[in-house]
Structure formats: C-alpha cells, structure tokens
Amino acid sequence: MILGTPPSNSPYRDAKHQSASQEDSLTAPETIWRPEVDTSGVDEKALMRRIDFYVIPWLAFLYVLSFLDRGSIGNAKLYHLERDLHINDKQYLLALTVFFFPYSLFEPVSNVILRLFRPSIWLSTMIFLWGVVMTFHGMAHNYGDLLGLRFLLGLTEAGLYPGIVFYISSWYTRKELGSKIAMFFSSATVAGAFSGLLAAAIAKMDGVGGKPAWAWIFILEGLITVVVSVASFWIIQDFPMQAKFLSETERVFVIRRLQNEMQFSAGGETFRKKYIWKSLADWKTWIAMGIYMGFDGPLYAFSLFLPTIINQVAPRVIIGFQATKSNLLSVPVYAWGCIMTCVVGFLGDRLGSRSYINLALFSVGLVGYIILIVSRTPGLSYFAVYLAVSAIYPTVANSVAWVAGNVEGSYKRSVTLAMAIGFGNLNGAVTANIYRSKNAPWYTFGHGIVLAYIAIGWICSLAFMILLRRENERRDRGERDEVIVGINNKLASPKNGCYDSVEAAQRDKGDDWSGFRYSL
C-alpha cells in the first residue's frame, strides 16, 4: 500500500463505488505528506526500534515514580502515619479521596495544553511540581497539612498519565498501541512491587533527623522525583513533527506511516474548539468512560489497600507477621501483574481484536472478587488477589489501546482519552473509602463494591464492541459516504458532508470519515 493513501477496505477503494478518476485522486501526490521527500531508503524496523528506545523506557520510569508517589501513603500508613498525625480511619480515607478530584478534573485541560506545547516542557514541569509536593508530605504535622498536600499532589500529577497515553498514540499505529502501552503501563505493577521493597528499606531510617519512617518515605521519594524532573527536560522527546533524534527523512516517514493507518492528523493539526465539541458529542467518549470506570475504580482500591489487606489476612498464616513483611508479600503479586500486562498487550496487537480480550479479563476479575467475598481461607484469598491483578492491570493497557485506536484527530483523541481517564480516576475517590477498618480482616463490603465496578466495565466493553461493529457495517453499506467533488459515488449523501477531496474529508471528519474502520 502506498503511504498516504486510504486503506483497502475504504468504500472509496471499493469497485462498486469508484471510477478510474477516483482511483487516480487517491494516489495523487497531494494526498501524500511532503511528496518531495524520498523515504525509500529508510529501514522501518531499525527506525521503530530507535523510536522505542527514545520514547518508551523513560516514560515507563516516569510512571513508576508517579504511581510510587501517589500510592506510597498506603505503605506509610503501616508505619504509624495515622498515630503521629493524630487522625482516625475516616480522616485517612478522606485524605485519600481528596487527591482524586483535582487529579480527574484537570486531566482534559492538561491534555489540550500538552498538545499546544511541547511534551518536554509540560511533562517536566508537572513532574517537578509534584516532586516538591511529595517532599512536603514528609513535613506534615496534622490532618490539615495532609489534606492540603494530597489535594496539591492530585493537581500536579493530573496530566501525566493521560498525557503519556496520548503522546504514545501520536507515535505508533493502532496495531502497535497495545504492546507499547502495555510496556509503559506495566511499570505501574513494577511501582507496586518496588514500593513495598522501598518502604521496607526506608523504614530503617526511622528516627533519623527526628523524622519517623513514614516521613522519610515521602521525603526521599519526593526528592528523587525532583531530580528526575530536571533530567526529563532533555530526555523527553517531543511529537514526531519536532523530535530532535529524527532526521527530516525519518520524520516524514513516521508521519506518512501514521497517516497510512488512518491517523490523518499526524502531520499537524490546527487547534479548533470544534474538535473538543466533537469529542464531547461522540458516543464513544461516554461508553469509554464506563469502561475506564470499570478498571480504574478497582485499580486504585487494589493499589492503595493491597498492603493493608495482606496485613490483615496473612497473620492467620504466618506467625509474627508485621508491616514490613506485609509490604514484601505484595511484591510477587505485582510481579505477576507486570507479566500478565505485557503478555496481554502483545497478544492484543497480534490478534488485532481487543474487545474479546477485555471481556475475558473483566470476567477473570469477576471470579477473583467473588472468591474474595466468599472466602474465609487466607490461602484462597491470597490466590484470588493474583486473579484480581491478572484482570485489572492488563485491562487498563488493553482498553487504553482500544479506545485510542478508535478516535482520530489529535485534539479529539487527546480530549477523549483525558475525559475517559479523568472519569475513571474520579472513581478512585469512591474506592479510596471502601476498605474500612471495621470490615477487617475480610473486607467483604469493599470487595463487593469493586465487583460492581468490574461488572460495569464488562457491560460497557460489550456495548462498545457491538456499536463499533454496527457502525462498520453501516460504512460498508455506504450509509456514511460523503460527497466528494469529482468522484461519482451514487451512495454519497450531502448530509454526510461535501468536500473538495478525500483528504479534506479525512482531516475534517477524523474517525467519522466513511473510510475509517473501527478496530474491534
């Protein structure tokens, strides 16, 4: 296939709809970005390996820090955080909750800013700010301090995750997104595992400088983040149009490659408010929010309370069980989650179908939490935790790739992802309050709420799959065909839009273009 031309399944390429002049218009030089640049000498595999090296590892490391910083309060709690700040269980849960409101609400705004400015500037600035806030957590003296700092941490961390997801989708085709996002997101499981090890190590500093162990967890992790933010300014690459590690020929090749896979805005897009409104009016945005709700609520419940759950259940198995051992027992759980996330990510790219994977993963999650609800055997409950992590973390990566690959237009995609991720994260405010001390050690109430979230995710995934398939069928029948000047298409209707060229229709309509096919 010629880079820059519509896919073979486009109705404009169908013999039933096209004439010879139509075929010529699709392969004309003006439909190819920068036609004067010869990219025939570019080694695609070598180039993509280099892009992987420059883009993925550092982003994964940044997300490790992000997840580590936001979740470290769960580890700090085991080292007498509540006692030293004179707060009760309800106040602790409220401190967890307040993080999610600014974190969720600022995400759409942050993604638009990211698209307007360079990622190296915007992401580095956010990292520096939350590193400072994190450091000050270790200097909190009372409940008011903790509450204010958690709010600021949510505000300063807000744009990282949706920003990175959007950024990755600006480099890779739809067929590659699953494995790339899985490689990136698996760092969250690494963070979960490493947080237990790190907290256990830092706890040995208890009393140094007059600070308790929980304070040193915050201070050291915050200072590391600040140092990383300075390095990030030079390490984070910008979008393909501005990336310094690409030659001009390679840059053209990358953009043509994206456009050939229905990412028509890869060559640049001028900001217009209508792109935001198109995202808000798109049914995919709202169903995606339900899918994200289905895994983000359980994700935060799992990451914030896994040490506590293990700490309550495991003493029945291991004599003399303490906070440090509890943190260490969470390590293999997260390690398994990391493996499963990567496996599922690569499987989704290989199969090219993410809908059935989503349904299967949510089903595993349902089984895991049903076991946690009914089990009164510590060993069985610990096994169910592995089922839970096998479902939650891989579903995040698979769903993100699924949604991102079905929204075209860089600004529209940035808003849709931020809306879905933001709403999903907002549910963390709910699940941060469901594991209460009075329900220990089995936490039936909390597990029941998580089970309901997973059921919502399963239902929304099924609805997303069915509606995408129906829309593809409508496009196959020509019901969405636009009127294109110079092309004789009897199925075209003015209600679908009138354009001077196929390229104009692609750029204006994005994934609403009749030639765009949704991936299932």
HELIX and SHEET records of a PDB file:
HELIX    1   1 ALA A   20  LEU A   26  1                                   7    
HELIX    2   2 PRO A   29  THR A   31  5                                   3    
HELIX    3   3 GLU A   44  LYS A   77  1                                  34    
HELIX    4   4 LEU A   81  LEU A   85  1                                   5    
HELIX    5   5 ASP A   89  VAL A   98  1                                  10    
HELIX    6   6 PHE A  100  LEU A  105  1                                   6    
HELIX    7   7 GLU A  107  LEU A  116  1                                  10    
HELIX    8   8 PRO A  119  HIS A  137  1                                  19    
HELIX    9   9 TYR A  143  GLU A  157  1                                  15    
HELIX   10  10 LEU A  160  SER A  169  1                                  10    
HELIX   11  11 LEU A  177  ILE A  202  1                                  26    
HELIX   12  12 ALA A  203  MET A  205  5                                   3    
HELIX   13  13 VAL A  208  GLY A  210  5                                   3    
HELIX   14  14 ALA A  213  ILE A  235  1                                  23    
HELIX   15  15 GLU A  248  ASN A  260  1                                  13    
HELIX   16  16 PHE A  264  GLY A  267  5                                   4    
HELIX   17  17 LYS A  273  ALA A  281  1                                   9    
HELIX   18  18 TRP A  283  VAL A  313  1                                  31    
HELIX   19  19 ALA A  314  ARG A  316  5                                   3    
HELIX   20  20 ALA A  323  LEU A  351  1                                  29    
HELIX   21  21 SER A  355  VAL A  374  1                                  20    
HELIX   22  22 PRO A  378  ALA A  404  1                                  27    
HELIX   23  23 SER A  410  LEU A  426  1                                  17    
HELIX   24  24 GLY A  428  THR A  431  1                                   4    
HELIX   25  25 SER A  437  ASN A  439  5                                   3    
HELIX   26  26 THR A  444  ASP A  476  1                                  33    
HELIX   27  27 PRO A  494  ASN A  496  5                                   3    
HELIX   28  28 VAL A  502  LYS A  509  1                                   8    
HELIX   29  29 GLY A  510  ASP A  512  5                                   3    
SHEET    1   A 2 VAL A 483  ILE A 484  0                                        
SHEET    2   A 2 CYS A 498  TYR A 499  1                                        
END                                                                             
